Structures are given as structure tokens and as C-alpha cells.
Amino acid sequence: LALKQEILDQRRFEERRITKYREKYLSEVQNYEKISSKKELFAEILTSRIIFCGDFHTLSRAQYTAVKMLEFLASKGKKVKLALEMVPRIYEDVANHFVEGRYDEETFLNLIHYEKIWGFPWLHYRPIFDLAQKYQIPILGVNTTDAGYQPFHVRDRHAAKAIFNTVAEDDQTVVFCLYGDLHLADIHIPQKCRAYFKKYNKPEPKILTVFQNSDEIYWKLVEKDMIFDVDVVKVKNNQYCVLSSTPWIKWQSYQSWVEDHVSILDSIDDQEWDIYYTPDYFHVVMEHAQQIKKFLQINIPNPEDLHVYSSQDTEVSDIVNKYIVKAKKRVNPIMQNMIDIEMIENRCLFLPHVPLIYLQDVSPNRIAQKASQWVAKQVSEDFTIFDPSFSFEEHFYRIVMIECVGFFGAKIINPKKKTSHLKDFERYLRRIKRKKLSSREKLKKAVALCVLAHQKHIKEVVLKKTPYALVDVITKLDHQGFFICARSIGRMMGDYLYACVLEEKISIAYIRSLFYAFSKNTSTIETFFYLNFQFACKESQKGKSKDEFF
């Protein structure tokens, strides 16, 4: 991959000790012993006293995987302590006060000097603390005082000692440690941890290491045509690797983070505070759009009139706001809130009439989704999502279908991308039954009920020829619920569509036609029903629960 090679080229000048440290890690994740599963890995987690989970700091999927494992442990009633690289030992009490609710988020981040000593996206790590607050999981700070400026062996020894002390003091405690992947090579923190048990004549507990997203293992699975069905492999005894992302998404997340921080770093180094650097997301969108068009066999060049901005572009925020105001004036008054809601819920926005893509929170998946929607805009004459002439139903299915093609295009770029399926909505409703719900949980419940009712009705319409009507529960949703419901159905369909392509059940020509289906005079209701008829004929709407995978 050119992106990875560019990053590797930057490492040519790194110190030899860092290169050697990395090579020891890479030597352990070159291959795997056997195909495994989430179920098998969770069974191993349940019988372990120390679980090391590898972290790729800029990849949100890495932290999401950690949350899933930690939540599993906590839900089983385990007495867990959460050891975090991002928390230096001296700030352990501060972190625990935050978990206990004694500090608000802003105070906590300021007290631990989050941006200075860690600096990776807080949005990625917040769910970990949300979970710790929910289950009141104590935090164990395992980094050195200056968090990253000590030699690797000093940091590793410091973490190992803290973990050893915790486990040795209480034979019921399970330590779940989230630390950078490189540090979890067996010869690094795990071996130092075992050495402490030996030194103090303590019985060695079961230590499990979970690596994440090894490039080498990913490509080996690709060669065997297994990558779409496998998300966990057993590397060797007490070592597993979770594959929840692709190598290019992983490395793009790193490059995006570096670009976002270049202006800050350069300013500090050069004292040139008037220098402004804009990350080049425009060309990333262009590259993704070209890949999607190549997949769809669409042979038209990318126009150059697209504007791509992110929240880093503070100098153009007024321009973006003016575009949003103009966009609202083009929309049915009933639907005007949808533009704001899309920004809030998707953390990004596509304004086709400009055309403009705005990334509130930058992620490779968001960029890919918007690139795919932009492709649809290029090929659909008079591309329209919201219009005063559209009915309530037409608006609903326009959102469904634009989310469908957006998700499908994102799957082309990142085949590991996941979304919720019917089983997930059913499982969520069972999980919250008879529980007191927050306002957000009530919204999720309403959406889950609507999605399930809608899909049940559509199945009856397609298979039993039952007369169609937009289900009542959807018409009663507020605008936020309306959008999330349409988005959920659209992304679910995009996932089905991608599965059909892999199984050669639906032709590229048909999928291409979906990208052309956003003209103002086209009925997306008809497009939606014909697509569901295709799914029904191919038995493709079964869909696996995303909870079955990472």
C-alpha cells in the first residue's frame, strides 16, 4: 500500500532502538495458528487474570473492540481493574474521581493534561470511560510520569510492576490492560509481568494477549479468500489477533491524525504562530470516489468543483454555515431540521448543490461514505435528496437510499465496516426490557421498534403482496428519530447489497443503477421496493448480527 509505504519511509530516520523494538512485535504477528471466533476468544478472556489488549491509538475501531471485551468481563460480574496507557500513574486518582462522578469531563481532561501527554482523539476513548462509569470499574494508571518520554523498557517495566501489584494483592481481581500494540509483544510487558511473579514467588496467573489488525495476517486471509468471514485468529497459545479493520483504514487514520496535528507541532517547533495548515482530505475523497467508480465500472473523471472541509478548517466555518443556511432554504420547511440532524448524528454532511462535504469528526469511514454519495451525485441528473415537492414517504426513502449507497461505497473501501442488523435491534430491546432509560436510550428504543416494524411490513408487502403503507410508528417519530430510522434501514441494506455482490447474487450493473436513482423525477420508493424484491428473491436479508463479530 502506497499510504503505508509513505509512513514507513518516514521511519527511516528513527532511532535503531525503536526499530528493533517494533521488529520484535512484528515477528509475533506474521502468521497465525488457526481460525478462531469471538465466542472462543471471549471464553479465553473469561478464564484469564490479566488481559492485554493492543491499541492502535488513532483507529476508533481499536478502542471499540476494547470496549466490547471490557463490557463482556464486567457483565459477567468479574472484579475488573482497567489499566490504561493513556493515564500516567500520578493521575490515577484523578481518573478514578472522574469515574466516580466527582469531576466533569472538561475538568478531568484538563487535570491529566490530556492533549499534552496523550493527544489522541478523546472521542475514541470516551466510551471506555463511559463503560467504567456504568460499571464503576476502577482505573489503574500504568504509564510513567511523563507519559511516553521514558525509554520503552522503563515504561514496560513500570506498567508490568503496577499490574503485578494489583493482581498479587487480590486473587479475585482481573486486570484488563489497553496498551499500544508494540508494547504487547511477549518479550515486552507480558514477559516483564511474568518476571515479577517469579521474582516474588507468586503463582503465575493466566495472561492473555489480544493483538489487533495485523497487516500480515490480514493479507494472508485475503490470499485464502477468508477475510470477509474471519475476524479473530489464534496466533499461538494465549495469543489472539482481532481483525476489525483493513490495513489502509488503519494507516489512513494515523495519517489523518498526523495531518491534523501538523500545524500545532510546527507552530511549537518554529514559533510561527501565523502558519495555518489544512489537512488534504479533498484528495482522499477523490481517491475513494475513483475506487468506487472503478468497482462500479463508471468511466467518468472526478469533477474538480467539490469543496471538502473539516472542523480543523476554522477559517472557513462562516462559509460552511452560509452554505448550510442556503441549503435549508431549498428544503421543505418540514424537513429543514434534517440538515442539522444529519450533522449531529453522522458527524459529517454532504451538500450536493454546492457541492460540499463537511467532516465534523474526521474518520476514514465517514470520508468513504461521503465519497460514495458524491459519486451518486455525479451520475444522477438533477440529484436531489430534499425538495418541497416530495412527500413525507419520498423524503424517508431518499434518506434510506442515499445512506444505502453511502454505506455500500464505504464497504468497498473498508470491507470490515459493520452496521446493526435486525438481530441487533431485537437484542437491544431484550437488553433494556424493564430498565430505566435515559433520553438517548428511549430514542434508540423507538428507532429499534420502528426499524423492526418497517422491515416486517416490507417483507409482507414483497412476499405476500400486502398493500403498502408507511408504518404508523415512523410517522410518529420526531425528526431525529425519523432520520436515524431511515439511516439504520439504509445502512442495513447497503450491507446486504455488499454481501450479494461478494456472493455474485446481484450484478454490478444493477448496483450501478442505484447510484443513478437520485434524479428529482425518480421515485426512490419504487427503487427501494425493487431492491427489497431482489433481496427476497436471493434470500439475502437474513444478515448476521454485528455482535457476532468485532
N, C-alpha and C positions, 0 to 999 in steps of 0.2 A: 504494500500500500504506500502510495506517494506521501500521504499525510504522516504515517508512522515513520517513514524514512526521513522526512524532514525533521521530525522530532529527534530521531536517533542521530542525525547529523549534528544537531545542536549539542549532543552529549560527547562529541569527540574531544572536547576540551575539558571535560570533567576530571576530577582527581581520580587517580588509579584506585584508591581505596573504595570509592563509591562504585566504580565499575566492577571491582571484584565482589563487592557486597551484592550487587544486583545479579551478577552471574551465578552466585550460589543459589539465589532464589529461582532464577530461570531454569537451572539444571533440574529442579524438583518438579517443574510443571511442563516438561517437554512431552510427556506421554501419560497414559492412564492405564490402570489395571483392568477395569471393567465398567460397563454402563451401569449407572445406578439410578436413583429416583429421589424425589423429595421425601417420599414416605420412608425410604431406607435411611436417608440422612437424618431425618427427624428422630428416628428410632435410636440412632447413634448419639445424637445430641442429648437425648433423654437419659442416657446411661453414662454421660461424661461429667467430670467435675470442673474441668477447665476447657472452655471452647474458645478457640482463636478464630475470629472471622476477619478475613482480609478486606481491606478497604482501598478503593481507588477514589481518592478524595473528591474529584471533580465529576464523578459519574453518579447521578442520583440513584440509579438502579442498584448500585453497590450498597448504599445506605438502606434502601428499601428492603433488600434481601436480609440485611442485618436485623431490621425491624421485625420481619416475618419470623426469623429464628428466635429472637428475644421474646416476642409475643407468645410463641409456642411454649417456651420454657415457663414463662410467667403464668400462662393459662393452665398449666399442669400443676400449679401450686409449688413450684420449685422456689427455694430461697436463693434468689439471684442477686449478685452484685455485678453492676455494669462497669467494666474497666474501659476507659476511653483515652485514646492517644491525644485527643483534642483538649483534654483537661490536664494541665500540669498539677503535680501533687499538691503544690501550695494553694491551689484554688479548689481543692476537693470539697472543702466545707461550703464554699460559695455555690458550687454546683448542687450540692445536697440541699442547701437552703432554697434554691430555685425549684428543685423537685418538690420540696415540702410546701411551696407556695409563699415563702417569706420574701422573695424578690420577684418583681415582674421581669419580663423578658429583656427589656431595654437595660435595666439595672444589672441584670446578670451578665449580659454581653459586655457591658462597659467594665464591670468589675474584673472579669477574666481577660480583658483586653483582647477580645475575640478576633477582631480584624488584624491586630498587630501580630499576635502569636499563632493564629491559625489561618484565617483569611479565606477559607474555602466557603462556598455558598451556605449560609445559615439555613436557607430553605430546605436543603438536603438533610441537615442534621436535626432540625426542629422535631420531625416525627419521632426521633429516638427519645428526645426529652418528653414529648407528649406521652409516649408509652411509659416512660419512667414515672411520670406524674400519675398516670392512670393506675399503675400497679404499685406505686411507691417503692420503686426499685432504687436502692442506694447506689451512688456513683463512686467509683474508685478512680482517682486521678493517677495515671501511670506514666505521665511524661515528666521530663526533667523541668527544673525551674524555668529555664529559658527556652523550653519547648522547641527543640529542633536544632539548636546551635551547638549541642554537645556531639562528640563522635558517636557513631552508630552503636558501638559496643557498650558505651556508657549508658545510652538511652535504653538499650535492650536489657542490660543488667538491672537498671532502675525499675523497669516495668516488671521483669521477672521476679524481683525481690518483693514488690508490692503485691503481686498475685500470690506468690508463695505464702507470705504472711497472712493474707486473707483466708486462704484455704486451710492452712495449718491451724489457725485459731479456732475454726469452727468446721467440724466434719460434715455439716449439713449444707454449707454454702457452696453454690455453684457460681463460678466466675465466667461471665461472657465478656470477652475482650475484643473490641473493634480497633484494629491497628493496621497501618499500611501494609499491603501485601508483602513487600520486600522483607519486612521485619519478621515475617512468619515462616520463612524457610526454616526447616527443622534445626539447622545449626545456629540459628539466631535466638529469638526469645524462647521458643519451646525447649531447646536444649539447656539454656541457662536456667529455666524454670525447674527442669528435672534435676539439675546440678544442686540446687538449693535443697530439694527434698533429700538427696543423697547426703549432702554435707551435714544436715541436721538429723539424720537417721529417721526420717519420716517416711511412711509408706507412700510410694508414688501413685498419685491418682490417675485416672484415665484422662488423657489430654487429647482433644480432637482439634484438628486444624481444617478450616474451610477456606480454601483459596477461591478467588473469583476471576472469571473471564480471562483465562489463559489464552493468548493468541494461538500458541502452538497446538493446544488441544482443540481449539475451535476449528482450525484448518484440517486437522486430522479427521474430525467428524464430518466436515464438508466433503472431503475426499471419499468418505464412505457413504455419502448421501444420508447422513443421520442427524444433521444439525437441527432440523426442524422438529424432531421428536425427542431430542435429548437435552436436558438442562442440568443434569447432575452426573458426574462421573466419579468413580472411586480411583484416586491416584495411587494409593497404597494403604496399608493398614493405618487407620486413624487419620487419614488424609483424604479429603474430597475436594472437588472443584465444582462450583456452581457457574453455569453459563447462562447469564440472563441478558447479555448484550452482545453486540458484534464488535470486532476489533476496531472498525473505523468509527463507530459511535463513541466508543471508549476514548480513542485518541482525539477525536474531534472535541469531546467535552473538555479535554485537557488543553487543547489549543485555544478554544474559546475562552477558557478561564485565563490563560496567559495573556491573550489579546485584551481582555477586559481590564487586566491589571498593568498593562504596559505603561499607560500614561501615568499611573500612580508611581510605579517603580522608577520610571525615567525622571519624573519630577524630583523625587527624593535624591536620586544619584546626581542629577545635573543642576538642581536648584533652578530649573527653567519652568517656573510655575505657569507660564502662559502657553506652554505647549499643550495642544489637545490632539489626542489620537483616537480615531474611530475604528473599532474592530470591523473587519471586512466581511460582514455577513451577506452582503449583496452577492459576492461571487460564490459563497457556499450555496445560497438559494439557486443561483444559476446552474451550478454543477448538479445539484439534486434534481432540478427540473429537467436537465438534459438526460440524466439517468432514467428518470421516469418516462420521458418521451421515447427513449431508446427501447425500454421494456415494452411500451405500448405500440411501438412501430409508428410513431408520429414523426414525420420528417419535415419539421419546420424549425427555423432557428429561434432562439430566445430573443424577443424584443428587448431593447435596452432602456425602455421607459419606466421600468419598475423602480420604486423607492423602497429601500429596506432600512428601517431604523430600529434601534433598541433603546431600552431605558438608559443606556450609557450615553446616548446622544442628547445630553441635556440642552445643547444649544438649539436643537430643532423641536423641542417639546411644544412650543407655541404653534409651530407649523402643523405638527401632528394633530393638536387639539382643534385647529381650524378645519382640517380635513374631516375630523370626526363630526364636528358641528354641521358641515355641509352634507355629510353622509346621512345624518339624521333627518335633514330636510327632504331627502329623496324617498323616505320610508313612510309607509302607512303609519299615522300617528299611534295606532295601537301597538305597532311593532318597534317604535323608536328606542325603547329601553333595551332591545335585543343587542344593539351595538355595545352598549356599556356592559351588559351581562356577558357577552362573548369575551370582552376584555378581562372581566373579573374571573370567569370560570376557566377560560382557556389560557389566560395569561399571555395572549397574543391576539392579533387582529389582522384581517385581510379586508382592505377597502378596494374592491375591484375597479371602481370608476376612476381612481387616481392614476394608476394602480399603486397601492402601498401595502407593505407588510410591516407591522409593528410588533416587536418582541418585547413584552414587558419583562418576562423571565426567559433568558436565552437557554434553549436546550436543543440538542441535535434532533430530537423527535418533533419538537414544535416547528423547527425550521423545515423539516421534511414535509410535515403536514401542510404547511402554508405553501411550500413549493409545488406540491401536488395540486392544491386548489388553484394556484396561479396557472398551472398547465391547463386546467379546465377552463379558466378564463380566456386563455389564448385561443382555444379551439371552438368555444361556444360563441356563436354570433349573438351579439346583444346580451352578454352574460348578465344574469340578474338573480339575486337572492331575495331581496326585499323590494316590494313595489306596492304602491297604493291600490293597484287594481287586483292584487292577489287576495284570494280567500284565506281565512284562518288555516284551513287544511293545506292549501298550497304552500303557505309560509312554513308550516310544520315540516312538510316533506322536502322542501328546498333545503332546510337545515339538515334534515336526515341525510339527504343525498350528497350535500357538499361535505359533510362530516365523513360520509362513507368513502368518497374518492380521496379525501384528505388522509384518512387512516390507511386506505389501500396503498397510496403512494408512499406513506411513511413505512409501511411493511416492506416495500421494495427496497428502501434504504436500510431499514433495520428489521430483518425478519424475526427478531426476538421481541418485538414490541407486543405488549399484551393489552387486553381490554376486558371488561366484565361481560360475562355471558349470562344466560338465563339461570343457570345453576348458582351463579354468584349472587344474583338478586334474591333467589329463593333462600339461599343460605343466610344472607344478611337479615332477611325478615325473621327467620327462625332464631337468629342470634339475639335480636333486640326484643323478642317477644317478652311482654310483661316487665320491660325495663323502663326506667325513667329516661327520657330522651332530651338531648339538647336541641336547640332550634335547627342546627345543621343536620342532626340525625333524623329529625322529623321530616326535613326536606328530602333526605336520602330515602326515607321510608316511602314518602309519597311518590318519588320517582320510581322506586323499585316496583311498587304496586301498579303504576301506570305502564311501565315497560312490559311487565308480565301480562297485564290485561290486554294491552295493544297487540303483543305478539300472539297471544291466544286467539284473539279476534281475527287477525290476519291469516292465521293458519286455517281457521274455519272458513274464511272467505275464499282462500285459494283452493283448499281441498274439498270443502263441502258446498261451495258456491253460495254460502250465506251472504245476504245483502250487506254491503259495506256501509259503515258509518264511523266517524272518528269517535273513539270510545269516550264516554262521558267524563271519566276521571281526568283525561288530558285537558278537556275544555275547561275544567275547574281549577287547573293549576295556575299559579301566578307565573309571571314572565320568566322568572329564574327557573322554576320547575319545568316550565314548557321547554326552555332551551336545553336544560340538562337531559330531559327525557328524549328529545329529538337527537341530541348528540349521542346519547347512550345507544339508541337504536341504530344510528348511522355507523358508529364505530364497530358495533357488533356485526353489522352487515359487511363492512369493509374487511373485517377479519374472516368472515365466511367466504367472501369473494376471493381473498388471497389463498385460502385453503383449496378452493375449487380450481384455481389456476395451477397450483402445485400438483393436484390430482388429475389435471387435464380434463376436468368436467365442464369447464366454461372456456370459450375461446377468447383469445386476446382481442379479436375483432369486436366481440360483444362488450368486453370491458372498455375498450376504446370508445364505444358508442355512449357509455355512461358519462364520459368526460365531455361529450358534445351535447349533453342533455340539459344545459342550463340557460338556453335561449329564453327570452321573455315569453315567447309564444308556445313554448313546450310545456306540457303538463308533467311535472315531476311526480304527481300522484300516479299517473299511468306508468311512468318509468319505475317507480317503486314497486308497484304490483307485478309488473312483468318480471322484475328481478326476483321477487319472492316466489313467483311461479317457477323460475329457473331453479331456485334453491330447493323447492318442494320436489321438483322432478328429479333432482340429483341427490335428494336426501342429505343436503349439506347444512341444514340449520341445527344440527344437534349441538355442535360446539362444546368444547371442553371448558370446564371451569378454570379460570386463571389461577385459582387457589391450588390447582393440581401441579402448577409449575411455579418457578421463581420469576 
